[in-house]
Amino acid sequence: MSLVIIGSLAFDTIETPLGKREKIVGGSCTYCSLAASFFTQPKIVGVVGKDFPKETIEFFKKRQIDLQGLEVKPGKTFHWEGRYGLDPNERTTLKTEMNVFKNFRPKLPPEYRSADFVFLANIDPDLQEDILSQVQKPKLVAMDTINLWIETKTDSVLRVLEKVNIFFANEEEIKMLTREINLIKAGKKVLERGPSIVAIKKGEHGALVMGRNFVFGVLAHPCEDVVDPTGAGDSFAGGFLGYLDKAQSFSQKEIRKAAVFGSVLASFAIEDFGINRFKTLSSEEIESRYGQFKKLVSF
Ligand code: AMP
């Protein structure tokens, strides 16, 4: 079992209809590794400034996340600011301050180079490619991205896409990348470029997982109060890949289960601001909600 995750560790300033929080801990790598830590012991690659809270580092350690690839640099941690409307799927980015990420050129620790699984979470696609080139022979590589990179670094995103097995994207992103308005056509276009699985996240409507010869739909947990949708996508990927790393199988059956665990982890992430919900979450709660998901779709 070895899952290396590269992505952002951040301070997020978030406004949702249920409140506002200034500079709370977030980031794609943060959410993803915490979600994955309920199944495996992820190794993370990223950078933070000296202002990153010691308690969060301690929390990562408690969750048995390997921090050898985490650099602490003089300067400020990456900062992202976003606002959600009444529809939690609609998000506006108000500010992105790269800070210590600007000159980040990570070198993978030797133990990371033999990883089986690599997840290139949302981060500059050139950095994703650089990291991937440092891993010797991964069995499975997955990536995520966002509109910003699809708009500003399209060629780099497409280059990385050709090197991965699983592509995670939300509806809007995959439509933008493929210039297709139909999700199935968009998914097929991605599959033609190299990946064998594409997981399309549809916010409160769940996700659609497509392979070359199957399509699988997973619902989102029916939730009345989405407190903070931030990190739902990363938690989905973390649950999905963490489960696959534990299962060590990429059969269609396991891919389907992985997608449900992804949805389960995302459903917990949105119940509180930032990473708060992960602080109290237990494996028992995850199993119990997995059971509820089964009931939800059985007929
Ligand atoms: P998600 O809601 O799962 O799509 O991801 C939310 C996380 O992405 C937030 O915690 C942000 O810190 C992080 N994020 C936002 N913009 C960027 C960016 N340009 N590069 C890396 N991470 C980002």
Boltz pocket constraint, residues with backbone or C-beta under 6 A from the ligand:
constraints:
  - pocket:
      binder: B
      contacts: [[A, 7], [A, 8], [A, 9], [A, 10], [A, 11], [A, 12], [A, 26], [A, 27], [A, 28], [A, 31], [A, 80], [A, 96], [A, 122], [A, 123], [A, 124], [A, 146], [A, 148], [A, 229], [A, 230], [A, 231], [A, 232], [A, 233], [A, 234], [A, 235]]
      max_distance: 6.0
